Amino acid sequence: MTHREDEVIGLLLAAGGGRRLGGRPKALLTHRGRPLVEHAVGVLQTAGCTRVHVVLGAAADAVRERARLEGCVVVENPDWEEGMGTSLRAGLASLAGTGARAALVSLVDQPGIGPEAAARTRAAFEDEGTLAAASYDGVRGHPVLFGAAHWAGVAASASGDQGARAYLKAHAAVLTLVECGDVARPYDIDTEADLRHLE
């Protein structure tokens, strides 16, 4: 029997190669003195995810070497270059047999989304059928909470860099939006100019 707090596993997508950052893997960008992937894991843990699965791709060996990921399940996605969809599929596949009833999915390159937004989204969990996402001034963003009943459908539709976008659009009627614009900023670290957001 899983404990209540184990029912929602954090799933961090951190496989990107930082193509527009001159090929610097996003997981290894420095934020507050540590690799960004470490910061992102901490956000999920602080939000109440006692278990976190981290999907690595670009420079996975260097990330394992430089980032402290103790206590995390590290999942390597050999197809990371095909886009975020492959990382989402690999991450969801890694949850099979864990007893988790939902996954709280976040992206490594959004350091402006902290524990408050993650905890708020996690709190929307009711059962395996839950589908919820943080929203910013009404616009859907991350993190996204996928109840286990949705995993197969999300995995089947995840492709390229679209991730779960098509699935979420198709299931908009059952999607709960959790407003987080008051506690987080949903920018991405995609280009050199975005690096100013790192501390």
Buried (B, 14 or more C-beta within 10 A) or exposed (E): EEEEEBBBBBBBBBBBBBEBBEEBBBBBBBBEEEBBBBBBBBBBBEBBBBBBBBBBBBBBEBBBEBBEBEEBBBBBBEEBEBBBBBBBBBBBBBBEEBEBBBBBBBBBBBBBBBBBBBBBBBBBBEEBEBBBBBBBEEEBBBBBBBBBBBBEBBBEBBBEEBBBBBBBEEBEEEBBBBEBBEBBBBBBBBEEEBBEBEE
